[in-house]
Amino acid sequence: MMKKELKELIIAMKMMFEAKTVNLDIETKIDKIRLKDFIKHAEREGLNMSEENHPSWPDDFEEDWE
C-alpha cells in the first residue's frame, strides 16, 4: 500500500514540476512582450530607453559624493 502511494506522489510531483515549467515559460514570453510594449510607448512619449544612450548623471552624482 505504501509503495503505491509513494509512486503516485512521485508522479504527481513530476506533473506539478512540468506544469510549473510551462507556466514559467509562458510568463517569461508575456513579460518580454510587455517590456517591448512599454519601451515602444515610453519612446513614443519622449523617453529614450535604448541601451546606446546611457545618461551621464550617475557618474556626475558619484563624483559629487566623493
C-alpha positions in Angstrom: 0.0 0.0 0.0 2.7 2.5 1.0 4.7 1.7 -2.2 1.6 2.5 -4.4 1.0 5.8 -2.6 4.7 6.8 -2.9 4.6 6.1 -6.6 1.5 8.2 -7.1 3.1 11.0 -5.1 6.2 11.0 -7.2 4.1 11.0 -10.4 2.0 13.9 -9.1 5.2 15.9 -8.1 6.6 15.3 -11.6 3.4 16.6 -13.2 3.4 19.6 -11.0 7.1 20.5 -11.9 6.3 20.1 -15.6 3.2 22.3 -15.3 5.2 24.9 -13.4 8.0 24.9 -16.0 5.4 25.5 -18.8 3.8 28.3 -16.7 7.2 30.0 -16.2 8.0 29.8 -19.9 4.7 31.4 -20.8 5.1 34.1 -18.1 8.6 34.9 -19.5 7.2 35.3 -23.0 4.4 37.6 -21.7 6.9 39.7 -19.8 9.1 40.1 -22.9 6.1 41.3 -24.8 5.1 43.7 -22.1 8.6 45.1 -21.9 8.7 45.7 -25.7 5.3 47.4 -25.5 6.5 49.6 -22.6 9.7 50.6 -24.4 7.7 51.4 -27.5 5.2 53.5 -25.5 7.9 55.3 -23.5 9.9 56.2 -26.6 6.7 57.5 -28.2 6.2 59.7 -25.2 9.8 61.1 -25.5 11.7 58.8 -23.0 14.6 57.2 -24.8 15.1 53.6 -23.4 17.8 52.4 -25.8 20.9 50.9 -24.3 23.1 53.1 -26.6 22.3 56.3 -24.8 23.3 56.0 -21.2 22.6 59.0 -19.1 25.7 60.7 -17.6 24.0 61.6 -14.3 25.1 58.5 -12.3 28.8 59.4 -12.9 28.2 63.0 -12.0 26.3 62.0 -8.9 29.0 59.7 -7.8 31.7 62.3 -8.3 29.8 64.8 -6.1 29.8 62.4 -3.2 33.5 61.5 -3.4 
